[in-house]
Amino acid sequence: MSSLVWWRDAVIYQVYPRSFADADGDGMGDLRGITSRLDHLAELGVDALWMSPFYPSPQHDAGYDVADYRDVDPRFGTLEDFDALVAAAKARGLRVVVDLVPNHTSSDHAWFKAALEAGPGSQARERYHFRKGLGPDGELPPNGWQSVFGGPAWTRVPDGEWYLHLFDTSQPDLNWDLAEVRQMFVDVLRFWLDRGVDGFRVDVAHGLIKESGLPDWTEAQVPITSPGAEHRTPPMWDQDGVHDIYREWRRVLDSYDGDRMMVGEAWVSPAERMARYIRPDEMHQAFNFSYLMAPWTAAEQRTAITDSIAGVAPVGAVCTWVLSNHDVVRHASRLGFELGHSTQGGIGVGDPQPDEALGLRRARAATMLMLSLPGSAYLYQGEELGLPEHTTLPDGERQDPTWFRSKHEVRGRDGCRVPVPWQQDAPSFGFGPGAASWLPQPADWGRFAADAERGVPGSTLSLYTEALRLRRSYELGRGVLEWNDGDDLVDFRNGGIRVITNFGQVPAPLPPGEVLLASGDLAADGSLPPDTTAWIRA
């Protein structure tokens, strides 16, 4: 694999279409809104944007329940709007990556409607996982599998059979043992590649193949899949058969010009299992969730970084680095808690609240540390503004199916999906021409608006812009780390840059050299305060 392909050190910016920019004023973001804000991404200095789903969907799970894989939902625009977005992005030097959701369809998909109509034993039902129930009258689910969103992973239909859904009831899992299913997605890949996309983010990449016979499994769902009881892999995750699928997809991508790529959402461990997804004939990248979830200590961060790099080295792949996305609490809030506090279930009004100042200080330090690492980095929309989680979102406004399926015990992911503020003094803070937005923005978010931060020394937006400029200038994404010792420090050299993050409680002296950038003000004596990262010309 050439070391010069674009994605090996790219910084890719995730756009959540519902919440990025609204052009038509209906309160929901759309493709024309994204196009209108592309200059922001170009000025920020990212290499590509990845868009979460914009396909026709009943939106029971914010578009991750796809009813048609080869069109645009009218809420977001048209295929012509999509083509215009791609053209506008490429005119600014930005590549475009789109989300692919292959584990399940929407219950509104034509295939699932046909399956319900055709009845038990039909070919249409073979496209999904329909089974007879247990108990005298089949009144019990076929096995004990649980949904990631809470509750059983099975729903019964009027004729008595049950269908599998590892997520919401509106997201029936496809049967990837069927050739027809595999061919459909090859056709989907080609449809979007022909429209000029540069790659795909593959949703639930570790879940497509289920263990033959769907054997029982009653252990709790955990964020990162690893061998459970008696070192057995959960029968719904990380089955070896998924790799044949990605080898076929890789051949499709390789048949197109332009270094098209795939990045997998595969919540698996250890690193050796993750590396299997990014062998030279499979995916190009996989998200590094072990790094995202690493606690804020020098030892844990060093371990996460070194283990990640060592884990992918045998297959010749590069690491990805990510701190926030549409499924986790934003790191500006997640890092605002003391060690050991879990935010996995989201944060609500009645929950312990993060220390905003501490969270932002650590988030800025964490971002500078992340952007100094070799490989590819992923940013989530709004983090360049220092956006925190909306932790006081009224429960009555929540839309995440996790909130409902958990019977209001798990807050869910709405807090990280609140629309972006663009203008300090404008309706919906410039998100759209109207005052409404599909999730309400906090009243004080004007201070995070892009126009309030642009060009302001010390703002989070200015920090990100300068860090991305220096990352490119010093080719940090293509470097090799040389580590230095330090109990409360992460301290290494990457090419011409010395990177130091202070995880301790007291300022740390800095070595000689020009401080090119720091995530916060240095102490009066020039030392590095706690929860601060500095880049020093080595």
C-alpha positions as CSV (number, residue, x, y, z in Angstrom):
1,M,0.0,0.0,0.0
2,S,1.4,3.3,-1.0
3,S,2.3,5.6,1.9
4,L,1.0,8.5,-0.1
5,V,-2.7,7.6,-0.3
6,W,-4.8,10.4,1.1
7,W,-6.6,8.6,3.9
8,R,-3.5,7.3,5.7
9,D,-3.1,10.7,7.5
10,A,-6.3,12.5,6.7
11,V,-8.4,14.5,9.2
12,I,-12.0,13.6,8.5
13,Y,-14.8,15.7,9.8
14,Q,-18.1,14.0,10.7
15,V,-21.2,15.8,9.6
16,Y,-24.5,14.8,11.3
17,P,-26.9,16.1,8.6
18,R,-29.9,16.7,10.9
19,S,-27.8,19.0,13.1
20,F,-25.2,20.7,10.9
21,A,-27.1,23.4,9.0
22,D,-30.7,24.0,7.9
23,A,-31.2,25.7,4.5
24,D,-35.0,25.6,4.2
25,G,-36.0,26.6,7.7
26,D,-37.9,23.5,8.7
27,G,-35.7,23.0,11.8
28,M,-33.8,20.0,10.5
29,G,-30.5,20.1,8.7
30,D,-30.2,19.3,5.0
31,L,-27.8,18.8,2.2
32,R,-28.1,22.4,0.9
33,G,-27.3,23.5,4.5
34,I,-24.2,21.4,4.5
35,T,-23.1,22.9,1.1
36,S,-23.6,26.4,2.5
37,R,-21.1,25.7,5.3
38,L,-18.3,23.9,3.4
39,D,-16.1,27.0,3.5
40,H,-16.0,26.5,7.3
41,L,-14.5,23.1,6.8
42,A,-12.1,24.2,4.2
43,E,-10.9,27.1,6.4
44,L,-10.6,24.7,9.4
45,G,-8.2,22.6,7.4
46,V,-9.8,19.2,7.3
47,D,-9.3,16.8,4.4
48,A,-12.7,15.2,4.1
49,L,-16.2,15.1,5.5
50,W,-18.1,12.0,6.4
51,M,-21.9,12.4,6.4
52,S,-24.1,10.3,8.6
53,P,-27.2,8.8,6.8
54,F,-29.3,11.1,4.6
55,Y,-31.3,8.2,2.9
56,P,-35.1,7.8,2.8
57,S,-36.0,6.7,6.3
58,P,-38.9,7.0,8.8
59,Q,-36.2,8.4,11.1
60,H,-37.0,6.1,14.0
61,D,-33.2,6.0,14.7
62,A,-32.2,9.3,13.1
63,G,-31.7,7.8,9.7
64,Y,-29.9,4.6,10.7
65,D,-33.1,2.8,9.7
66,V,-32.7,3.0,5.9
67,A,-35.8,2.4,3.7
68,D,-33.9,3.0,0.4
69,Y,-30.1,2.9,0.0
70,R,-30.0,4.6,-3.4
71,D,-31.8,7.9,-2.8
72,V,-32.0,11.0,-0.6
73,D,-34.7,11.5,2.0
74,P,-36.9,14.5,1.0
75,R,-36.3,16.0,4.4
76,F,-32.6,16.4,3.4
77,G,-33.1,17.2,-0.3
78,T,-32.6,15.4,-3.6
79,L,-30.0,13.4,-5.5
80,E,-29.3,16.6,-7.4
81,D,-28.6,18.3,-4.1
82,F,-26.2,15.5,-3.2
83,D,-24.4,15.8,-6.5
84,A,-24.1,19.6,-6.0
85,L,-22.7,19.0,-2.5
86,V,-20.0,16.6,-3.8
87,A,-19.0,19.0,-6.6
88,A,-18.8,21.9,-4.1
89,A,-16.7,19.9,-1.7
90,K,-14.3,18.8,-4.3
91,A,-13.9,22.4,-5.6
92,R,-12.7,23.2,-2.1
93,G,-10.3,20.2,-1.9
94,L,-12.6,18.2,0.4
95,R,-13.3,14.5,-0.2
96,V,-16.7,13.0,0.7
97,V,-17.3,9.8,2.7
98,V,-20.9,8.6,3.2
99,D,-22.4,6.3,5.8
100,L,-23.4,2.7,4.9
101,V,-25.8,0.8,7.1
102,P,-25.6,-2.9,6.1
103,N,-26.5,-4.8,9.3
104,H,-30.2,-3.9,9.1
105,T,-32.8,-2.1,7.0
106,S,-35.7,0.0,8.1
107,S,-39.0,-1.9,8.7
108,D,-40.3,0.4,6.0
109,H,-37.9,-1.1,3.4
110,A,-39.6,-2.8,0.5
111,W,-37.9,-6.1,1.4
112,F,-39.3,-6.2,4.9
113,K,-42.8,-5.2,3.8
114,A,-42.6,-8.1,1.3
115,A,-41.4,-10.4,4.1
116,L,-44.4,-9.6,6.3
117,E,-46.8,-10.0,3.5
118,A,-45.3,-13.3,2.2
119,G,-45.6,-15.2,5.5
120,P,-43.6,-18.0,7.1
121,G,-41.3,-20.1,5.0
122,S,-41.2,-17.6,2.1
123,Q,-38.1,-16.6,0.2
124,A,-38.8,-13.0,1.2
125,R,-38.4,-13.9,4.9
126,E,-35.0,-15.5,4.2
127,R,-33.6,-12.0,3.7
128,Y,-34.0,-11.4,7.4
129,H,-33.9,-13.6,10.5
130,F,-37.4,-14.9,11.1
131,R,-37.8,-17.7,13.6
132,K,-40.5,-19.6,15.5
133,G,-40.8,-18.7,19.2
134,L,-40.3,-20.9,22.2
135,G,-42.9,-22.1,24.6
136,P,-46.1,-24.1,23.9
137,D,-47.6,-21.5,21.6
138,G,-44.3,-19.9,20.4
139,E,-45.1,-17.0,22.8
140,L,-41.4,-16.6,23.9
141,P,-38.5,-15.1,21.9
142,P,-36.4,-17.7,20.0
143,N,-33.4,-17.0,22.2
144,G,-32.2,-14.6,25.0
145,W,-30.4,-12.1,22.8
146,Q,-30.9,-8.5,23.9
147,S,-31.1,-5.3,21.9
148,V,-28.2,-2.8,22.1
149,F,-31.0,-0.2,22.8
150,G,-32.5,-2.3,25.6
151,G,-35.1,-5.0,25.8
152,P,-35.3,-8.2,23.8
153,A,-33.7,-8.4,20.3
154,W,-36.9,-10.1,19.0
155,T,-40.3,-8.8,18.0
156,R,-43.3,-11.0,17.2
157,V,-45.4,-10.4,14.1
158,P,-49.2,-11.2,13.8
159,D,-48.6,-14.7,12.2
160,G,-46.6,-15.8,15.2
161,E,-43.1,-15.7,14.0
162,W,-40.4,-13.5,15.5
163,Y,-37.8,-11.3,13.7
164,L,-34.3,-10.3,15.0
165,H,-33.3,-6.7,15.5
166,L,-30.1,-6.0,17.4
167,F,-31.2,-2.4,17.7
168,D,-34.7,-0.9,17.5
169,T,-37.8,-2.9,16.4
170,S,-37.8,-0.7,13.3
171,Q,-34.4,-2.1,12.3
172,P,-34.7,-5.7,11.3
173,D,-31.3,-7.5,10.9
174,L,-30.5,-8.7,7.4
175,N,-29.5,-12.3,6.7
176,W,-26.0,-11.9,5.2
177,D,-25.8,-15.7,4.5
178,L,-28.0,-14.9,1.5
179,A,-26.3,-14.1,-1.8
180,E,-29.1,-11.7,-2.8
181,V,-28.3,-9.5,0.2
182,R,-24.6,-9.4,-0.6
183,Q,-25.3,-8.5,-4.2
184,M,-27.7,-5.7,-3.2
185,F,-25.0,-4.0,-1.3
186,V,-22.4,-4.4,-4.0
187,D,-24.9,-2.5,-6.2
188,V,-25.3,0.1,-3.5
189,L,-21.5,0.6,-3.3
190,R,-21.3,1.1,-7.0
191,F,-24.3,3.5,-7.1
192,W,-22.5,6.0,-4.7
193,L,-19.0,5.4,-6.1
194,D,-20.4,6.3,-9.5
195,R,-21.7,9.6,-8.0
196,G,-18.1,10.4,-6.9
197,V,-17.9,9.5,-3.2
198,D,-14.5,8.8,-1.9
199,G,-15.4,6.3,0.7
200,F,-17.8,4.7,3.1
201,R,-18.1,4.5,6.9
202,V,-19.6,1.1,7.6
203,D,-22.1,1.0,10.4
204,V,-22.0,-2.0,12.8
205,A,-19.2,-3.5,10.7
206,H,-18.7,-6.3,13.3
207,G,-22.4,-7.4,13.3
208,L,-23.4,-8.6,9.8
209,I,-22.8,-12.3,10.3
210,K,-24.4,-14.2,13.1
211,E,-23.2,-17.6,14.4
212,S,-25.0,-20.4,12.7
213,G,-28.1,-21.5,14.5
214,L,-28.3,-18.3,16.5
215,P,-27.3,-20.0,19.8
216,D,-28.5,-18.6,23.0
217,W,-26.6,-15.7,24.7
218,T,-27.8,-14.1,27.9
219,E,-24.8,-11.9,28.9
220,A,-25.2,-8.2,28.9
221,Q,-24.4,-6.1,25.9
222,V,-21.1,-4.2,26.4
223,P,-19.7,-1.3,24.3
224,I,-16.6,-3.1,23.0
225,T,-17.1,-6.8,22.2
226,S,-14.6,-9.3,23.5
227,P,-14.8,-13.0,24.3
228,G,-17.3,-13.5,27.1
229,A,-18.2,-16.5,29.1
230,E,-15.6,-19.3,28.7
231,H,-13.8,-17.0,26.2
232,R,-16.6,-17.5,23.7
233,T,-17.2,-14.7,21.1
234,P,-20.8,-13.4,21.3
235,P,-22.8,-15.1,18.6
236,M,-24.0,-11.8,17.1
237,W,-20.7,-10.0,16.9
238,D,-17.3,-10.3,15.3
239,Q,-17.9,-13.6,13.5
240,D,-15.2,-14.6,11.1
241,G,-17.6,-14.6,8.1
242,V,-17.7,-10.8,8.0
243,H,-14.2,-10.7,6.4
244,D,-15.4,-12.4,3.2
245,I,-17.8,-9.6,2.8
246,Y,-15.2,-6.9,3.2
247,R,-12.8,-8.6,0.8
248,E,-15.5,-8.5,-1.9
249,W,-16.2,-4.8,-1.1
250,R,-12.5,-4.1,-1.3
251,R,-12.3,-5.5,-4.8
252,V,-15.2,-3.2,-5.8
253,L,-13.5,-0.1,-4.3
254,D,-10.1,-1.0,-5.9
255,S,-11.8,-1.1,-9.3
256,Y,-12.3,2.6,-9.1
257,D,-9.8,5.4,-9.5
258,G,-8.9,7.8,-6.7
259,D,-8.0,5.7,-3.6
260,R,-11.6,5.1,-2.4
261,M,-11.7,3.9,1.2
262,M,-13.7,2.1,3.9
263,V,-13.6,2.8,7.6
264,G,-15.4,0.3,9.9
265,E,-17.4,0.9,13.0
266,A,-16.3,-2.3,14.7
267,W,-16.5,-2.3,18.5
268,V,-14.2,-5.3,19.1
269,S,-11.1,-6.1,21.2
270,P,-8.3,-7.0,21.7
271,A,-6.3,-5.1,19.1
272,E,-5.5,-8.3,17.3
273,R,-9.2,-8.9,16.5
274,M,-9.5,-5.3,15.3
275,A,-6.5,-5.7,13.0
276,R,-8.3,-8.5,11.1
277,Y,-10.8,-5.9,9.7
278,I,-8.0,-3.8,8.2
279,R,-5.8,-6.4,6.5
280,P,-4.5,-5.4,3.1
281,D,-7.4,-6.9,1.2
282,E,-10.2,-5.8,3.6
283,M,-11.1,-2.4,5.0
284,H,-8.6,0.5,5.0
285,Q,-9.4,1.7,8.5
286,A,-11.4,0.9,11.6
287,F,-12.4,3.3,14.4
288,N,-10.2,3.1,17.5
289,F,-12.8,3.0,20.3
290,S,-10.3,1.7,22.8
291,Y,-8.5,5.1,22.5
292,L,-11.8,7.0,22.7
293,M,-12.7,5.3,26.0
294,A,-9.3,5.4,27.6
295,P,-9.3,7.2,31.0
296,W,-7.7,10.6,31.4
297,T,-4.4,9.5,33.0
298,A,-0.9,9.4,31.6
299,A,-0.5,5.7,32.0
300,E,-3.9,4.8,30.4
301,Q,-3.3,7.2,27.5
302,R,0.3,5.9,26.9
303,T,-1.1,2.3,26.9
304,A,-3.9,3.1,24.6
305,I,-1.6,4.8,22.1
306,T,1.2,2.3,22.1
307,D,-1.2,-0.7,22.1
308,S,-3.2,0.8,19.2
309,I,-0.1,1.4,17.0
310,A,1.4,-2.1,17.8
311,G,-2.0,-3.8,17.2
312,V,-2.3,-2.6,13.6
313,A,1.4,-2.8,12.7
314,P,1.4,-6.5,11.7
315,V,-1.1,-5.8,8.9
316,G,0.6,-2.7,7.6
317,A,-2.4,-0.5,8.6
318,V,-2.5,2.9,10.3
319,C,-4.4,3.9,13.4
320,T,-7.4,6.1,13.6
321,W,-7.9,8.4,16.5
322,V,-11.3,9.8,17.6
323,L,-12.6,11.5,20.8
324,S,-16.2,12.3,19.9
325,N,-19.0,11.1,17.6
326,H,-22.8,11.0,17.4
327,D,-23.0,8.0,19.7
328,V,-21.0,9.1,22.8
329,V,-21.0,12.0,25.2
330,R,-19.0,14.9,23.7
331,H,-15.5,14.8,25.2
332,A,-15.7,18.4,26.4
333,S,-18.2,17.1,28.9
334,R,-17.0,13.5,29.3
335,L,-13.7,14.7,30.5
336,G,-15.3,17.1,33.0
337,F,-15.8,14.4,35.6
338,E,-13.5,12.8,38.1
339,L,-11.9,9.5,37.1
340,G,-14.2,6.5,37.3
341,H,-17.4,8.4,36.5
342,S,-19.2,6.7,33.6
343,T,-21.2,8.7,31.0
344,Q,-22.0,5.7,28.9
345,G,-25.8,6.1,29.4
346,G,-25.8,9.8,28.6
347,I,-26.3,12.8,31.0
348,G,-29.6,14.3,32.0
349,V,-31.0,17.1,34.2
350,G,-31.0,14.9,37.4
351,D,-27.6,13.4,36.8
352,P,-24.3,14.6,38.2
353,Q,-23.1,17.5,35.9
354,P,-19.6,17.9,34.5
355,D,-17.3,20.7,35.4
356,E,-17.5,22.7,32.2
357,A,-14.2,24.6,32.6
358,L,-12.3,21.4,33.5
359,G,-13.9,19.5,30.7
360,L,-13.0,22.1,28.0
361,R,-9.5,22.4,29.3
362,R,-8.9,18.7,29.1
363,A,-10.8,18.4,25.8
364,R,-8.4,21.0,24.2
365,A,-5.4,19.1,25.6
366,A,-6.8,15.8,24.5
367,T,-7.4,17.1,21.0
368,M,-3.9,18.5,20.6
369,L,-2.5,15.1,21.8
370,M,-4.7,13.2,19.3
371,L,-3.8,15.5,16.4
372,S,-0.1,14.9,17.0
373,L,-0.4,11.1,16.5
374,P,0.5,9.2,13.3
375,G,-2.4,8.0,11.3
376,S,-5.9,9.4,10.6
377,A,-8.0,11.6,12.9
378,Y,-11.7,12.0,13.0
379,L,-13.5,15.1,14.3
380,Y,-17.1,15.4,15.2
381,Q,-19.1,18.5,14.2
382,G,-19.0,21.3,16.7
383,E,-16.0,20.0,18.7
384,E,-13.9,22.7,17.1
385,L,-16.1,25.2,18.8
386,G,-15.7,23.5,22.2
387,L,-19.3,22.4,22.2
388,P,-20.3,20.5,25.4
389,E,-23.0,17.9,25.7
390,H,-26.5,19.4,26.1
391,T,-26.8,17.9,29.6
392,T,-30.0,19.8,30.5
393,L,-32.1,18.7,27.5
394,P,-35.7,18.2,28.8
395,D,-36.7,14.6,28.8
396,G,-39.8,15.4,26.9
397,E,-37.6,16.5,23.9
398,R,-35.6,13.2,23.7
399,Q,-35.9,11.2,20.5
400,D,-33.3,8.5,20.8
401,P,-34.9,5.0,20.8
402,T,-32.5,4.1,23.6
403,W,-34.4,6.4,25.9
404,F,-37.7,4.7,25.1
405,R,-36.5,1.1,24.9
406,S,-34.7,1.4,28.3
407,K,-38.0,2.6,29.8
408,H,-36.4,6.0,30.5
409,E,-33.5,4.6,32.4
410,V,-30.8,5.4,29.8
411,R,-30.6,9.1,28.7
412,G,-29.4,8.2,25.2
413,R,-27.5,10.1,22.6
414,D,-29.6,13.2,22.0
415,G,-27.3,15.4,24.0
416,C,-24.4,15.2,21.5
417,R,-26.7,15.7,18.5
418,V,-28.0,19.2,19.2
419,P,-27.8,21.5,16.2
420,V,-24.5,23.5,15.7
421,P,-24.5,27.2,16.6
422,W,-23.1,29.3,13.7
423,Q,-24.1,32.9,14.6
424,Q,-24.1,34.5,18.0
425,D,-27.0,36.8,17.3
426,A,-29.4,34.9,15.0
427,P,-32.5,32.7,15.3
428,S,-31.4,29.1,16.2
429,F,-27.9,30.6,16.4
430,G,-27.7,30.6,12.6
431,F,-28.5,26.9,12.3
432,G,-31.3,27.8,10.0
433,P,-33.5,30.8,9.0
434,G,-36.1,29.8,11.5
435,A,-36.1,29.9,15.3
436,A,-36.9,26.2,15.7
437,S,-34.5,23.3,15.6
438,W,-35.4,19.6,15.8
439,L,-33.6,19.4,19.2
440,P,-33.6,22.6,21.3
441,Q,-30.3,24.4,21.7
442,P,-29.2,25.7,25.1
443,A,-30.0,29.3,25.5
444,D,-26.4,30.2,26.2
445,W,-24.8,28.5,23.2
446,G,-24.3,31.9,21.4
447,R,-20.9,32.0,23.2
448,F,-19.9,28.9,21.2
449,A,-21.0,30.2,17.8
450,A,-18.5,30.0,15.0
451,D,-18.7,33.7,14.3
452,A,-18.0,34.5,18.0
453,E,-14.8,32.4,17.9
454,R,-13.5,32.9,14.3
455,G,-10.2,34.8,14.4
456,V,-10.3,35.2,18.1
457,P,-6.9,34.3,19.7
458,G,-7.2,31.5,22.2
459,S,-10.6,30.4,21.0
460,T,-11.2,26.7,20.6
461,L,-11.8,27.3,16.9
462,S,-8.5,29.1,16.5
463,L,-6.7,26.3,18.4
464,Y,-8.1,23.6,16.1
465,T,-7.3,25.7,13.0
466,E,-3.7,26.2,14.0
467,A,-3.2,22.6,15.2
468,L,-4.5,21.3,11.8
469,R,-2.1,23.7,10.0
470,L,0.9,22.6,12.0
471,R,-0.1,18.9,11.8
472,R,0.0,19.2,8.0
473,S,3.1,21.3,7.9
474,Y,5.1,18.9,10.1
475,E,3.5,15.8,8.6
476,L,2.6,14.5,12.1
477,G,0.1,12.0,10.6
478,R,3.0,10.3,8.8
479,G,5.5,10.3,11.7
480,V,6.9,7.8,14.1
481,L,6.8,8.3,17.9
482,E,9.9,8.4,20.1
483,W,8.9,8.2,23.7
484,N,10.4,9.9,26.8
485,D,9.8,9.0,30.4
486,G,7.5,10.9,32.7
487,D,5.2,9.7,35.5
488,D,2.4,12.2,35.0
489,L,3.3,13.1,31.4
490,V,2.7,11.8,28.0
491,D,5.9,12.9,26.3
492,F,7.1,11.9,22.9
493,R,8.8,13.2,19.8
494,N,7.1,13.0,16.4
495,G,9.5,14.1,13.7
496,G,10.3,17.8,14.3
497,I,7.7,18.2,17.2
498,R,8.0,17.3,20.9
499,V,4.6,16.7,22.3
500,I,4.0,16.9,26.1
501,T,0.6,16.5,27.9
502,N,0.6,17.1,31.6
503,F,-1.8,14.8,33.5
504,G,-0.5,15.7,36.9
505,Q,-1.7,18.1,39.6
506,V,1.2,20.6,39.4
507,P,2.9,22.5,36.5
508,A,5.7,20.5,34.7
509,P,8.9,22.2,33.4
510,L,9.2,22.2,29.6
511,P,12.4,21.3,27.7
512,P,14.2,24.0,25.7
513,G,12.7,24.9,22.4
514,E,10.0,27.1,20.8
515,V,6.5,26.4,21.9
516,L,4.6,26.4,18.6
517,L,1.2,25.8,20.2
518,A,-0.3,25.0,23.6
519,S,-3.9,24.0,24.4
520,G,-4.0,26.6,27.2
521,D,-1.9,29.4,28.7
522,L,1.5,28.4,30.1
523,A,2.4,29.3,33.7
524,A,4.2,32.6,34.5
525,D,7.5,30.7,34.7
526,G,6.9,29.0,31.3
527,S,6.0,25.6,32.8
528,L,3.1,23.4,31.5
529,P,0.0,23.6,33.7
530,P,-2.1,20.5,34.5
531,D,-4.4,19.2,31.8
532,T,-2.5,21.1,29.1
533,T,-0.7,20.0,25.9
534,A,2.2,21.7,24.2
535,W,3.9,21.2,20.9
536,I,7.5,22.3,20.9
537,R,9.8,22.6,18.0
538,A,12.3,19.8,18.7
